Amino acid sequence: MRELVLPNDANTLGYILGGRVMHLIDLAGFFAANKHCRQRCVTAAMEHLDFKHPIRVGQAVLLEAEVVWAGHSSMDVRVRVESEHLLTGERLETSTALLTFVAIDEAGKPTRVPALTPQTPEEQARYKASAAKRKKGG
Ligand SMILES: CC(C)(COP(=O)(O)OP(=O)(O)OC[C@H]1O[C@@H](n2cnc3c(N)ncnc32)[C@H](O)[C@@H]1OP(=O)(O)O)[C@@H](O)C(=O)NCCC(=O)NCCS
């Protein structure tokens, strides 16, 4: 997902508001979860979030979301956020978030999602990390 930071998104310093970034993270994560299961999905949780660099008005926000783990009805989605300077193309990673989405049926009850089979070593590592977190009750 790509968004342009407009003045209405910003604080008095001209930096995008944290809440606006969280909104975009939620949306990008939703699209990934929905694409995985093609069901109604709700956000159940969002993990700790750091804002490492400001993203300024006139820059682009790039969001890349991937499902990293799937349980019975829940899916963990990693969202990576970058800023992009439109004139130089310079990119900076500004945040990484982990969210949990739950697929629900028409009655709002959790419903099954397809299993996820991680392929690359990186995907397998993320899958294992999420599975271990779940085992611990995180
Ligand atoms: C998310 C929601 C559907 C879970 O419903 P529930 O009846 O409590 O579901 P269960 O306890 O049976 O859990 C269902 C799954 O969700 C997971 N889950 C529920 N809450 C979770 C949380 N806070 N963090 C991580 N996973 C969670 C469970 O681990 C379970 O996973 P699994 O099926 O893969 O094993 C329900 O709490 C809800 O509707 N919340 C509001 C969602 C919403 O409105 N979001 C928008 C922001 S307010």
PDBQT file of the ligand as one rigid body, heavy atoms in Angstrom, charges set to zero:
ROOT
HETATM    1  C1  LIG A 201     -11.412 -10.981  18.074  1.00  0.00    +0.000 C 
HETATM    2  C2  LIG A 201     -12.716 -11.722  18.482  1.00  0.00    +0.000 C 
HETATM    3  C3  LIG A 201     -13.523 -12.096  17.231  1.00  0.00    +0.000 C 
HETATM    4  C4  LIG A 201     -12.316 -12.999  19.229  1.00  0.00    +0.000 C 
HETATM    5  O1  LIG A 201     -13.504 -13.605  19.611  1.00  0.00    +0.000 OA
HETATM    6  P1  LIG A 201     -13.527 -14.687  20.828  1.00  0.00    +0.000 P 
HETATM    7  O2  LIG A 201     -14.877 -15.251  20.905  1.00  0.00    +0.000 OA
HETATM    8  O3  LIG A 201     -12.905 -14.066  22.018  1.00  0.00    +0.000 OA
HETATM    9  O4  LIG A 201     -12.580 -15.764  20.217  1.00  0.00    +0.000 OA
HETATM   10  P2  LIG A 201     -11.753 -16.938  20.879  1.00  0.00    +0.000 P 
HETATM   11  O5  LIG A 201     -11.343 -16.692  22.272  1.00  0.00    +0.000 OA
HETATM   12  O6  LIG A 201     -12.482 -18.199  20.546  1.00  0.00    +0.000 OA
HETATM   13  O7  LIG A 201     -10.429 -16.865  19.977  1.00  0.00    +0.000 OA
HETATM   14  C5  LIG A 201     -10.504 -17.022  18.574  1.00  0.00    +0.000 C 
HETATM   15  C6  LIG A 201      -9.108 -16.859  18.027  1.00  0.00    +0.000 C 
HETATM   16  O8  LIG A 201      -8.687 -15.518  18.188  1.00  0.00    +0.000 OA
HETATM   17  C7  LIG A 201      -7.462 -15.481  18.893  1.00  0.00    +0.000 C 
HETATM   18  N1  LIG A 201      -7.477 -14.256  19.714  1.00  0.00    +0.000 N 
HETATM   19  C8  LIG A 201      -8.528 -13.719  20.366  1.00  0.00    +0.000 A 
HETATM   20  N2  LIG A 201      -8.142 -12.589  20.983  1.00  0.00    +0.000 NA
HETATM   21  C9  LIG A 201      -6.820 -12.418  20.704  1.00  0.00    +0.000 A 
HETATM   22  C10 LIG A 201      -5.839 -11.446  21.059  1.00  0.00    +0.000 A 
HETATM   23  N3  LIG A 201      -6.140 -10.402  21.828  1.00  0.00    +0.000 N 
HETATM   24  N4  LIG A 201      -4.590 -11.591  20.591  1.00  0.00    +0.000 NA
HETATM   25  C11 LIG A 201      -4.251 -12.635  19.800  1.00  0.00    +0.000 A 
HETATM   26  N5  LIG A 201      -5.153 -13.596  19.420  1.00  0.00    +0.000 NA
HETATM   27  C12 LIG A 201      -6.405 -13.488  19.880  1.00  0.00    +0.000 A 
HETATM   28  C13 LIG A 201      -7.435 -16.759  19.718  1.00  0.00    +0.000 C 
HETATM   29  O9  LIG A 201      -6.111 -17.127  20.064  1.00  0.00    +0.000 OA
HETATM   30  C14 LIG A 201      -8.073 -17.733  18.749  1.00  0.00    +0.000 C 
HETATM   31  O10 LIG A 201      -7.111 -18.120  17.782  1.00  0.00    +0.000 OA
HETATM   32  P3  LIG A 201      -7.221 -19.514  16.975  1.00  0.00    +0.000 P 
HETATM   33  O11 LIG A 201      -8.645 -19.722  16.556  1.00  0.00    +0.000 OA
HETATM   34  O12 LIG A 201      -6.320 -19.349  15.778  1.00  0.00    +0.000 OA
HETATM   35  O13 LIG A 201      -6.749 -20.598  17.910  1.00  0.00    +0.000 OA
HETATM   36  C15 LIG A 201     -13.591 -10.840  19.436  1.00  0.00    +0.000 C 
HETATM   37  O14 LIG A 201     -12.884 -10.598  20.641  1.00  0.00    +0.000 OA
HETATM   38  C16 LIG A 201     -13.972  -9.516  18.812  1.00  0.00    +0.000 C 
HETATM   39  O15 LIG A 201     -14.906  -9.462  18.022  1.00  0.00    +0.000 OA
HETATM   40  N6  LIG A 201     -13.243  -8.439  19.176  1.00  0.00    +0.000 N 
HETATM   41  C17 LIG A 201     -13.501  -7.119  18.605  1.00  0.00    +0.000 C 
HETATM   42  C18 LIG A 201     -12.794  -6.982  17.269  1.00  0.00    +0.000 C 
HETATM   43  C19 LIG A 201     -12.887  -5.566  16.746  1.00  0.00    +0.000 C 
HETATM   44  O16 LIG A 201     -13.930  -4.964  16.774  1.00  0.00    +0.000 OA
HETATM   45  N7  LIG A 201     -11.764  -5.066  16.257  1.00  0.00    +0.000 N 
HETATM   46  C20 LIG A 201     -11.707  -3.733  15.768  1.00  0.00    +0.000 C 
HETATM   47  C21 LIG A 201     -10.920  -2.855  16.706  1.00  0.00    +0.000 C 
HETATM   48  S1  LIG A 201     -11.826  -2.408  18.130  1.00  0.00    +0.000 SA
ENDROOT
TORSDOF 0
